[in-house]
Amino acid sequence: MEYVYAALILNETGEELNEDNLTDVLEAAGVDVEESRVKALVAALEDVDIDEAVEEAAAVPAATGGAAGGEAEAADDEDDEEADEEEAADDDEDDGDDEDEEASGEGLGELFG
C-alpha cells in the first residue's frame, strides 16, 4: 500500500512518477524498497491519469453508498436477530450431545443455503 501512497504523493506534488522519485519517497518514509515492485508500479501507472482515477473511485461509493449502506445495515440487523433466535433455541435444549451437533449444523445450512 505504501507504494501506491508514494505514487499519490508524487502526483499531488506535481513530480514526475518514475522509479527514482518513487524510490526516494519510499526511502524517506522508512520503507524497505523492493526494486521490482517499484518498476511494476511505474509501468502499471504509465498510461493512467491518476487524478481521473481518484475522482472516479471517489464518485462510485458516493453514488451507491446511500442505498447500499441502508440495505447492508438492514441485512446486519436481520442476521443479529437470527443469531439471537438460534442462541435462545440452543439454550432451551437439554444436554443431548447428538442433538447439539445436529442443531449446530442446521444453522449453517440456513446461512449458506
WOZI-V710464 format. One record per pair of residues at least 4 apart in sequence whose ideal C-beta (glycine too) atoms are under 7 Angstrom apart, sorted by the first residue. I is the first residue (numbers start at 1). J is the second residue. If there is no record, write none. Layout:
BEGIN
I_J / I_J
END
This chain:
BEGIN
1_5 / 2_6 / 2_26 / 2_29 / 2_31 / 3_7 / 3_26 / 3_37 / 3_41 / 4_8 / 5_9 / 6_10 / 6_22 / 6_25 / 6_26 / 7_11 / 7_17 / 7_22 / 7_41 / 7_45 / 8_12 / 8_50 / 9_13 / 9_25 / 10_15 / 10_17 / 10_21 / 10_22 / 10_25 / 11_17 / 11_50 / 15_21 / 16_21 / 17_21 / 17_22 / 17_42 / 17_45 / 18_22 / 18_42 / 19_23 / 19_38 / 19_39 / 19_42 / 20_24 / 21_25 / 22_26 / 22_38 / 22_41 / 22_42 / 23_27 / 23_33 / 23_38 / 24_28 / 25_29 / 26_31 / 26_33 / 27_31 / 27_33 / 33_38 / 34_38 / 35_39 / 36_40 / 37_41 / 38_42 / 39_43 / 40_44 / 41_45 / 42_46 / 45_50 / 48_53 / 49_53 / 50_54 / 51_55 / 52_56 / 53_57 / 54_58 / 55_59 / 56_60 / 58_62 / 59_63 / 60_64 / 61_65 / 64_68 / 65_69 / 66_70 / 67_71 / 68_72 / 69_73 / 70_74 / 71_75 / 72_76 / 73_77 / 74_78 / 75_79 / 76_80 / 77_81 / 78_82 / 79_83 / 80_84 / 81_85 / 82_86 / 83_87 / 84_88 / 85_89 / 86_90 / 86_107 / 87_91 / 88_92 / 90_103 / 93_99 / 93_100 / 93_103 / 96_100 / 97_101 / 98_102 / 99_103 / 100_104 / 101_105 / 102_106 / 107_111 / 108_112 / 109_113
END
